[in-house]
Amino acid sequence: MTLGRLVLAWVPVAFWFLIAGYVGRRLAGAAFPVERRSRRWADIWTLAEAGVVTLFASLWFDSLGRGGWWLLFLLVGLLAAFPVRLQALLATQLPGRAELILGAVDVVRYVGAGAILAWRLR
């Protein structure tokens, strides 16, 4: 896998993650006000996360397998989205509607990223 091919796969995933994060925040409502400065750091983190997912997909598509990508990314999305939210559930109270929406959007983000990467890296 060449670096150029990885970058060409990372760009649409990064765009997808940024758009899905924006849509998730809009769906969750104004429950999560974010300062402009911390929003910039969240965007940088999102771009880095897209890079890690791209490298993970590269490993999957180049060496381990071709089929079942949707299940793999669904499981990774569940692992990335819900443990933190479930810890908050155990520590305090049931997560609100906004937290559940953001968790579902995170899972959809990962499955969508898997679809993009299956298209770009196969």
Secondary structure by P-SEA (a helix, b strand, c coil): ccaaaaaaaaaaaaaaaaaaaaaaaaaacccccccaaaaaaaaaaaaaaaaaaaaaaaaaaccccccaaaaaaaaaaaaaccaaaaaaaaacccccaaaaaaaaaaaaaaaaaaaaaaaccc
